[in-house]
Amino acid sequence: MSYGHQGLKEKADASRIQEVSSLKEDKFKVTVSLDKERPMSKSPLYEKYAIQKYDLHPNFSFAHLDDMIPKGTPEYLDHGQHYVERIVRALYYFKQCSLIGPSGTGKTHIVYLVAELTGLPIWEVNCGLSTSSFDLIGRFIGLGKENWVDGLLTQWLRKGGIMYLDEANMMKQDVATRLNPVLDTRGHLVLNEKDSEVIERHKYGYMIISMNPATAEFSGTKPLNAAMRRRMAVWINFDFLSVGETISPHEVEMLRKRTKIDQDTAYKIIQSGAELRRQYKAGDLPYGPSLGDLINWGMLVFDGMSPVPAAEETIIGLTSDNVEVQADVRRIIEASFQ
C-alpha cells in the first residue's frame, strides 16, 4: 500500500497525516481503519427484529472479512419465542450462549441469520469424535517453528466474529477442556504447542454452541461437561413449530411459498409432519421431520407426484430403514390424505 498519494497530502489535516504515519508499520491496523470508512449494508430483515440497541461491534467494521458474513439468509419463523432477539441479547451481555433442541428445529439456520443481521463473520466447526485440538488450536506443518498454522478457534480469537460449535456435546473431553480459559474471565488461550504463546480473545469475539439432546437416537452425544456448562450463561431451547394437534399457520404458509403447492396439500403435509414429530418426541419414532424435510416432500408433489408416493421417496425412507417403522409412518401419512 502506498502512503505517498498526493491527494492525501493535500486534503488531510495534520492529525490525519500523523495517524497514517503511525499505522504505516502495521498493515492490519491500516486495513481496519479503512474498513470503518466503508459502511456495510444491513440485511433487509434487520428492522424486523428488536435488536437495534444491541450493537455487537460498535465503531468497528468486519468488512475485511465480508466473505465470511452470511448473505441472503431466509427469515426464521417461531411461535413468538423471539429466538433472534434472545441470542443477540445473550451475546451482547455475556458474549456466548448455548442452543439445544432436536435436529431440524433450525438452530444452525438461526445462527447464520444472527451473523448476517449483526454483520459478524462466522467461524463454524462441526464437532465430532474425530475433532482434535489440532483442528481447533493449530499445528506445525513441516519443519521449523515458522511453519505454525492457526486452527479455526485461534483464528477466531485473533480476528473476532462468531465462533459456532455445532454438535458441541460430541466433542472429546480433552478438546472441550481447552475452551475453558477462553470462555471465562481469563478470556485467552495458551498455545502450549507454540512456546506457550497467549492469544487474547478478540474484543468482538462471540461464541455460540448448539447441540442435540444427549439421548440414544443422537449417537455420540453425551452430557456437556459441568465446567463448560457453567460458562455458557444463557441456554435457549428449540422445538418444532407444529407438533401433534398444534399446527402452525406460519409453517403451512412457508411450505406453500417454498413449494408452490396448494393450501390444502400444504396443510396436510404439515399435519402429517406434526404427528410424526409428536411420536418422535414420545419415543415411538426414531426421527421427527424438519421443515426442510417436508419441503422436499412438497417439491415432489409440485412436480406431479401424488402425496403418498412422494412421501415414500422422502419422509418414509428418511425416518427409518426398519420396515415396521416405515409402515407406521406410512399409515400416519395415509390418514392425513384420506
N, C-alpha and C positions, 0 to 999 in steps of 0.2 A: 504494500500500500504506500502510495506517495504522499508526503506531507508538505510538498513544496508547491501546491496548487496556488496559482496567482490569485484566483477569486477568493480563496480562503484568507489570504494575507490582506486583501483589500477590505473585506467585509467583516471579518472577526474582530472583536474588541480584544483588549489586552488579556482579559481573564480567559477568553476562549483560546487564544494562542497558547497561553500557559497550560491550559487543560490538555490541548492536543500534544504539546511537548511532553507533558508528564506521562501521557498514555502511549507515547511512541515506543517505549520499551516493552509494552505489554499488549500484544495484539488482541488477546481475548477481551481485555477491557475496552479497547477501541471498538470491537465488534458490538459489545453490549451498549456502549454509548450511542453508536449509530442506530442500533435497533430501536432505541427509545424514540427516535425521530420518525419511525415508521409505524403508525398505529395499525393494529391488526383488526380485521373485520370480525364482527361478532356473528355467532350463529343466528339464523332467523328465529330460532326458538328461545333466544335469550330472555326476551321480555315475558315469556310465558311463566317463568318460574321466579319465585320470590328470593332471589339470590343476589340482588344488586348491592346489598350492604356488605356482602362477604367478598371483598377483593382479595384474592389469594396470591397476588403478586403486584402490590402497589408500586408504581413508578419503576417497574421492571418488565421488560418485554422478552418473550421467548421466540421472537421472530427468527432468531438464528437457528432454532430447532423446529421451524414451521412444518417441515415434512413429517415430524413425529406427532403433530397435533391432529387428532381425527377431524375429518370433514364430512359433512352431509349425514351425520348420524340420525336415524329416524327418531321421532318422538317416542317417549316411554309412556305407556298407559298404566295407571294404577287406580285403586279404589279409594282415592283420597288419602293415600298413605304419605304423599309428599316425599318420596324417596330422594329425588334430586336435591331438594332443599335441605333435607336432613343430612345427606352425605356432605354437601358443601359446608354446612354449618359445622359438622364434626371436624372437617379438615381445617377450617378457619380457627377453631378454638384448640384443637388437640393434635392437628397435623396427621392423624391416622384414624382409621376406623375399619370395622370388620363387617362383611356381608355374609349372611348364612341362609341357605334355603335349598330346596331340591333343584336338580338340573332342569334347565328350561324355564326358570322363572325370571330370567332377564338380568342377572347380576352383572355379567360381562357387558351386556348392552348398555346398562346404565352407567358403568364406569367410563365407557367411551363417550357417552353423552356428557357426563360431567367434565371430562377432559376438554371436549370441544367448547362447551359453554363457558368454561373458565379460562380458555386459552392456554392450557398446560400440555406439554408433551407427555406422552405416556411410554413407560418402560414396562414391558409385560414379560412375566415368566410363568409358564405353565408348570407348576411344581409336580413332582412325582418322585418315586423311589430312586429314579436314576439321576435326579437333580443333585449335583455335587456343589461343594463350596467353591470349586474352581469355576463353575458356571456363573455363580453369583459374584464371587470376590475377584477372581482373575488368576492368572498363572504366568509363569515364564515360558516363552516359546523359544526353543533352541538354547544356545549357549550365551552366557553373558547377562549381567543384571540390567542392561539397557533393553532387553527384549521382553519386558513385562507387558502383558496385555490386560487391561481392566475388564472385569466381568460386568454384567449389567447393573448389579447393585452398586458397585464402585462408580460406574459412570453416572448413575443417578445421583449419588452423593455429591459428586463434583458439579453436576450441571443442573440439577433440580427437575421439577415436574412431578408427575405421579408415578410411583413405583407400584405396579399392580401384580400381586402374587395370587394367581388363580390356583384353586385346589390347595390352599396353604396347609391344610391338615393331612396332606400326603407327603410333606417334606420329612426327610430323615432328621432325627433329633440333633445330630451334630451340626447340621446346616442351620436349623432354626435357632440354635443357641447363638450363632454368630450375629443374629439380628438384635439380640437383647440390648447391647450398648447403643445401637443405632436408634432404638425406639424409646429409650428412657431419657432422663435429664442429661446424660452424658452427650448424646447426640453425635457420636462419632464411631468410626470403625478403625480398629487397629489391624494393619496388614502385617500379621506375624510372618507371612510368607515373603515380605519385602522389607526387611530390616526394621520391622515394627513401625512403619510409616503410619501416621494418624491422619485419617481422612475425615474432616468435619462435614457434617450433614449440611447440604445447601440450605440457605435461609428459606427458600421456597421449594423445599423437597417434601412431598406428601406421600404417605403410603396407604394403600387400600388392599386388604386381603379378602378373599372370598373363599367359601368352602361349602361343600355339601354336608349334610348331617353325617356324623360318624356312625353309619349303620351298615348292615350287611350288604344291601344292594349296591352301595358305593364301595367296591372293593379297593382296599389300600388306604381308606380313610381311617383316622384314629383321633381320639380326643386331643385337642390342641394342648401343648404344654402349658402348665399353670403360669409359669414365668412370662410367657409370651401373651397369654390371655389377659393378664392384668395390665399389660402395656397398651392394649387396644381399648381406648377409653370408651368408644361407642360401638354398640352391636346392633345391627339392623337386620331384622328377619324378613325374608321374602317368601311369598307364596303365590300360587296360581291365581289368575283373575276369576276364572269360573271353576267352581268345584261343586259336584253334586247338583242340587237343585238351584244353586246360585249361578245365574247366567249373566255375565257382564255384557250389556249392550255395546259398550266400547270395544270389547274384544270381537263381537259379532261384526261391528262396523269395520274394524281394522281388517278382518279376514275378507270381508266383502270387497273392500277397496283394493287389497293386495292381489286378489284372485279374479275379481270381476264376475264372480258368480252371483246368483240372485239371493235376495234377502232370506228367503225361506230355507234354502240349502245351506247358506252360511250359518243360520241359527241351529240347524240340525247337526252340523259338523261340530260346532262349539258345544252343543248339548251332549253329543257323544263323548267329546273330549273331557267335559266336566265330570261325567260319570266314571270314565276311565281314571281320571285323577283322584276321584273320591275313593275308588277301590285301591288305587296305589297308596294313598295316604293311610288307608285302613290296613295295609299289609297284604291285600288279596291279589295284587298285581305287582310285577317287578318294575314297572315303569309307567310314569304318567306323561302324556304327550305335552310338549311345549306348543306355544302359538306357532312357532316356525314349523313344527311337525304337521300341525293342522293346515297351515298354508300350503305345504307340499301336497297334502291330500286334495285341497281345494283346487290347486293348479291342474291336477289331472282331471278333475270334474269339469273345469272350464274347458279343457282340451277335448271334451266329448265323452269321457268315460262315465258310466253310472257310478253313484257314490260308493256302493259296497265293493265292486271290483277295484275301484280306485283305492279304497282303504286296504284291500288285500296287498297292494304293492307298496303301501306306505305305512299306515298305522299298525296293521295286524302283524306284519312281519317285523316291524320295529320293536314291538312290545316284548316279544319273546320268541325263542326257537322251539319252545315246547308246544306240541300240537294241541294239548289240552288247554293251555293258557290262550293260545290263538283262537280256539273255539269259543272260549268265554268272551274274548274281545269281539269276535265276530257277532255273537248274539247281542251284545250291547249296541253295536253299530246297526245291526238289522232292526232292532227295536226302535231306534230313533228314526229310521227311514221307512217304517211301515206306513 
